[in-house]
């Protein structure tokens, strides 16, 4: 869980930093901010404390996205990740993202056409409270009164490709464009209602980032409207994984080799039950393997529930470095690690129990 949080933090910083966006948004690669960001000021800004830290963090990213895309429209990623030019540690190869900041003053309606693959539009406000998650076949209208603060929301769309070849990407791009956002009036671009103090924000944020890997419990930090805030989990998790889905929508945990043989990339395996996700609603699971530093350096490196081959009893045996004839085989480097992603779990309790059971009772061990 905690390694996952660190990966999320780096991913968010990279996706919204000036270096990646080619626009001076004031957001640095490590998530720190400068007064170039319209939501911040070098002098006379509002002091940032634990009480308003997440609102300031969100104001930073809302402003950065608005500078980049102009606001009230999606900015789509159109292609899969280039293995030769990976920029985000422990990248997710299952989904391709779209982003935008939208005005709800006169109402905002999001429609996602029905489809047979996973797609979601995550809607959250300036307190990083999830207001809604829109899935295929659904239409959701959000009003300003639905928000915990302000009138603007971030729409974070995740779209699953059928494949990463030219045909699969073309199909995915069409699905991205088919998602419709409509307004009850004329929307305006985002502007923070206050300017936050740069120095107090950067100092407190750095402290929270330092604490996160040891203290954060991801599923306790991401919240939906109406949930009780748990301090400091709310601050630790939303700084470390800004843009993340609450656990009832997505759950993640680290899978690692359990003995020396497996760590040294010898043939190893584990057998698991099917993950408790809502397959009938396009929920799915996937496992992606990385090297010790969190980069993909081997192939095959990812398997998901759409392509994994089940045993006769319905279980799945996952092999590592066991050759092409082994089912569900991953090729790894030495000292590898992997990330299990579960989208649309049946319940938080079910996926928590499953992840704990897998980690404790189904280790990846070498075949002697």
C-alpha positions in Angstrom: 0.0 0.0 0.0 2.7 2.5 1.0 4.9 1.8 -2.0 1.8 2.3 -4.1 1.3 5.8 -2.5 4.8 6.8 -3.4 4.2 5.8 -7.0 0.9 7.7 -7.2 2.6 10.8 -5.9 5.3 10.7 -8.6 2.7 10.0 -11.3 0.6 13.0 -10.4 3.5 15.3 -10.2 4.8 14.2 -13.6 1.5 14.4 -15.3 0.8 18.0 -14.1 4.3 19.5 -13.9 5.5 22.2 -16.2 8.1 19.9 -17.7 5.4 17.5 -19.0 2.8 20.1 -19.9 5.2 22.5 -21.6 3.4 25.3 -19.9 4.7 27.2 -16.9 2.0 26.2 -14.4 4.1 26.8 -11.3 3.9 23.1 -10.5 7.3 21.5 -10.1 8.2 17.9 -10.9 8.2 17.1 -7.1 4.8 18.7 -6.6 6.2 21.9 -5.0 4.7 25.2 -6.3 5.9 28.6 -7.2 4.0 31.9 -7.3 3.7 31.4 -11.1 0.7 29.2 -10.2 -2.4 31.5 -10.2 -3.7 29.9 -6.9 -0.6 31.0 -5.0 1.2 34.1 -3.9 4.8 34.7 -2.7 3.6 37.4 -0.2 0.3 38.0 1.7 -1.1 34.6 0.8 -3.4 32.5 3.0 -1.2 30.4 5.4 -1.5 26.7 4.6 -2.2 24.4 7.6 -3.5 20.8 7.9 -7.0 22.2 7.7 -6.7 23.7 4.3 -3.7 21.7 2.8 -5.8 19.5 0.5 -7.9 22.4 -0.7 -4.6 24.3 -1.6 -3.2 21.1 -3.3 -6.3 20.9 -5.4 -6.3 24.6 -6.2 -2.8 24.1 -7.5 -3.7 21.3 -9.9 -7.0 22.9 -10.9 -5.2 26.1 -11.9 -2.4 24.1 -13.7 -4.9 22.2 -15.8 -6.9 25.4 -16.6 -3.7 27.1 -17.8 -3.0 24.1 -20.0 -6.4 23.2 -21.5 -8.3 26.4 -21.0 -11.0 24.8 -18.8 -14.4 23.2 -19.4 -13.1 20.6 -21.9 -11.1 17.4 -21.8 -7.4 17.1 -22.4 -7.0 13.6 -23.7 -4.0 11.3 -23.7 -4.4 9.6 -27.1 -1.8 6.8 -27.1 -0.4 4.1 -24.8 2.8 4.5 -22.9 6.0 4.3 -24.9 8.1 1.6 -23.3 11.3 3.3 -24.6 10.3 6.6 -23.0 8.7 5.9 -19.7 8.2 9.1 -17.7 6.0 7.9 -14.8 7.2 5.4 -12.3 5.0 2.2 -12.0 2.9 3.3 -14.9 -0.6 1.9 -15.4 -0.7 0.2 -18.8 -4.4 -0.8 -18.5 -5.9 2.7 -18.8 -5.4 5.9 -20.7 -6.4 9.2 -19.1 -8.3 12.3 -19.9 -8.5 15.4 -17.7 -10.3 18.7 -17.3 -11.6 21.3 -14.8 -15.3 22.2 -15.2 -17.7 24.8 -13.9 -20.9 23.6 -12.1 -22.5 27.0 -11.5 -25.4 26.3 -13.8 -25.2 22.5 -13.6 -23.0 20.0 -15.3 -24.1 16.7 -16.9 -21.7 13.9 -17.8 -22.9 11.0 -20.1 -20.8 7.9 -20.7 -22.1 5.6 -23.5 -22.6 1.9 -22.7 -19.6 -0.3 -23.6 -18.1 -3.7 -22.8 -14.8 -2.4 -21.3 -13.9 -0.4 -18.3 -14.4 3.3 -18.4 -15.0 5.9 -15.7 -15.3 9.6 -15.2 -14.2 10.5 -11.7 -15.7 13.8 -10.5 -14.2 15.5 -7.4 -14.3 18.9 -5.9 -11.7 21.3 -4.4 -11.6 19.4 -1.1 -10.9 16.2 -3.2 -14.2 14.8 -2.1 -15.5 12.4 -4.8 -18.9 13.7 -5.9 -19.6 10.9 -8.4 -18.0 8.3 -10.6 -19.8 7.8 -13.9 -19.6 4.4 -15.6 -20.6 3.2 -19.1 -24.4 3.5 -19.6 -24.7 6.2 -17.0 -25.6 9.9 -17.0 -24.9 12.1 -13.9 -25.8 15.7 -13.3 -23.8 17.7 -10.7 -24.9 21.0 -9.2 -22.9 23.5 -7.3 -24.9 22.5 -4.2 -23.5 19.0 -4.5 -20.0 20.2 -3.8 -18.3 20.6 -0.4 -16.6 23.9 -1.5 -16.7 26.2 -4.4 -18.2 25.6 -7.8 -15.6 23.7 -9.8 -14.9 20.0 -10.3 -12.1 18.0 -11.8 -13.1 15.3 -14.3 -10.6 12.5 -14.4 -11.5 9.9 -17.1 -10.0 6.5 -17.3 -10.5 4.4 -20.4 -9.4 0.8 -20.9 -8.1 -0.1 -24.4 -9.1 -3.4 -25.9 -5.5 -3.7 -27.1 -2.5 -1.3 -27.5 -2.1 -1.9 -31.2 -3.3 0.7 -33.8 -6.8 -0.7 -34.0 -7.2 -0.8 -30.2 -6.0 2.8 -29.7 -8.3 4.0 -32.5 -11.3 2.4 -30.8 -10.2 3.9 -27.5 -9.9 7.4 -29.0 -13.5 7.1 -30.3 -14.7 6.1 -26.9 -13.0 9.1 -25.3 -14.7 11.4 -27.8 -18.1 9.8 -27.2 -18.2 10.9 -23.6 -20.3 14.1 -23.4 -20.2 17.0 -21.0 -23.0 19.6 -21.2 -23.7 22.7 -19.2 -26.9 24.4 -17.9 -25.4 27.8 -18.8 -22.2 29.4 -20.0 -19.3 28.0 -17.9 -16.3 30.1 -16.8 -12.7 29.1 -16.3 -11.5 28.1 -12.9 -10.1 30.7 -10.5 -9.3 30.0 -6.8 -11.3 32.0 -4.3 -8.1 32.8 -2.4 -4.3 32.8 -3.1 -2.3 30.5 -0.8 1.1 31.2 0.7 3.8 29.5 -1.3 6.3 29.0 1.6 3.9 27.5 4.2 2.4 25.2 1.5 5.7 23.9 0.3 7.0 23.3 3.8 3.9 21.5 5.1 3.6 19.5 1.9 7.2 18.3 2.0 6.6 17.1 5.6 3.5 15.2 4.6 5.3 13.6 1.6 8.1 12.5 3.9 5.6 10.9 6.3 3.4 9.3 3.7 5.4 6.1 2.9 5.5 5.0 6.5 2.1 6.2 7.8 -0.4 6.4 4.9 -3.2 3.8 4.5 -4.6 4.5 1.1 -8.2 3.3 1.5 -8.6 5.5 4.6 -7.7 8.7 2.9 -9.7 8.9 -0.3 -13.2 10.1 0.6 -16.6 10.7 -1.0 -19.1 13.4 0.0 -20.6 12.5 3.3 -17.6 10.4 4.5 -15.9 11.4 7.8 -12.4 12.8 7.4 -9.7 10.8 9.2 -6.8 13.1 10.0 -3.9 12.7 9.1 -4.9 10.0 6.6 -6.9 12.4 4.5 -3.9 14.7 4.2 -1.3 11.9 3.8 -3.2 10.0 1.1 -4.5 13.0 -0.9 -1.1 14.6 -1.1 0.6 11.3 -2.0 -2.0 10.2 -4.5 -4.0 13.2 -5.6 -6.6 12.1 -8.2 -7.0 8.7 -6.7 -10.3 6.8 -6.5 -11.9 5.8 -3.2 -11.4 2.1 -2.3 -15.0 1.1 -3.3 -14.1 2.1 -6.9 -10.4 0.9 -7.1 -8.0 -0.9 -4.8 -4.2 -1.5 -5.1 -1.5 -3.5 -3.4 2.1 -4.5 -4.0 3.0 -8.1 -4.9 6.7 -9.0 -4.4 8.9 -12.2 -4.6 8.9 -14.1 -1.3 12.1 -16.1 -1.4 15.7 -15.7 -2.7 15.0 -17.8 -5.8 12.0 -15.7 -6.8 14.0 -12.5 -6.1 16.8 -13.7 -8.4 14.3 -14.2 -11.3 14.2 -18.0 -11.0 11.0 -19.7 -12.1 8.4 -19.0 -9.4 4.6 -18.9 -9.1 1.5 -18.2 -7.0 -2.0 -19.4 -7.3 -4.9 -17.2 -6.4 -8.7 -17.2 -6.5 -10.5 -14.8 -8.9 -10.5 -11.4 -7.4 -13.8 -10.2 -6.0 -14.6 -7.5 -8.5 -17.8 -6.6 -10.4 -17.1 -8.4 -13.7 -20.7 -7.9 -14.8 -20.1 -4.1 -14.7 -16.7 -4.2 -16.5 -14.7 -4.4 -13.3 -11.4 -6.2 -13.7 -8.0 -6.9 -12.2 -4.5 -6.7 -13.6 -1.0 -7.3 -12.4 2.0 -5.4 -13.8 5.6 -6.2 -13.0 8.4 -3.7 -12.7 12.1 -3.7 -11.9 13.5 -2.7 -8.5 13.3 1.0 -9.4 9.7 0.8 -10.7 10.2 0.7 -14.4 9.1 -1.9 -17.0 12.2 -3.6 -18.3 10.9 -7.0 -19.3 8.2 -8.6 -21.5 5.6 -9.9 -21.0 5.0 -7.6 -18.1 1.2 -7.3 -17.6 -1.7 -9.7 -17.4 -5.3 -8.7 -16.7 -8.6 -10.7 -16.1 -9.6 -10.3 -19.7 -6.6 -12.3 -20.9 -5.5 -14.5 -18.0 -6.1 -18.2 -18.4 -7.9 -19.9 -15.5 -7.3 -23.3 -14.1 -10.1 -26.0 -14.2 -11.2 -25.0 -10.7 -11.4 -21.3 -11.6 -8.2 -20.2 -9.9 -5.3 -18.5 -11.6 -1.7 -19.6 -11.5 0.6 -16.7 -12.2 4.1 -17.7 -13.3 7.3 -15.6 -13.3 10.3 -16.5 -15.4 9.0 -20.0 -16.2 9.1 -19.8 -20.0 6.7 -19.4 -22.9 4.9 -22.7 -22.2 3.8 -21.7 -18.7 0.4 -20.1 -18.5 0.1 -16.5 -17.3 3.9 -16.1 -17.4 5.7 -12.8 -16.7 9.3 -12.2 -17.5 11.0 -10.2 -14.8 14.4 -8.7 -13.8 16.0 -9.6 -10.5 14.5 -8.0 -7.4 11.3 -7.2 -9.2 8.1 -6.0 -7.7 4.5 -5.8 -9.1 1.3 -3.9 -8.5 -2.1 -5.5 -8.4 -4.9 -3.2 -9.4 -8.6 -4.1 -8.8 -11.2 -1.9 -10.4 -14.8 -2.0 -9.1 -14.4 -4.4 -6.2 -17.5 -6.1 -4.8 -17.0 -4.3 -1.5 -14.1 -2.7 0.4 -14.3 -5.5 3.0 -14.1 -8.2 0.3 -11.1 -6.7 -1.5 -9.3 -6.0 1.8 -9.7 -9.6 2.9 -8.6 -10.8 -0.5 -5.4 -8.7 -0.6 -4.5 -9.7 3.0 -5.0 -13.4 2.2 -2.9 -13.1 -1.0 -0.1 -11.4 0.8 -0.1 -13.8 3.8 -1.1 -17.1 2.3 -0.3 -17.0 -1.4 3.3 -15.8 -1.7 5.3 -15.9 -4.9 7.9 -18.6 -4.3 10.4 -20.3 -6.5 9.8 -23.8 -7.9 12.6 -26.0 -6.6 
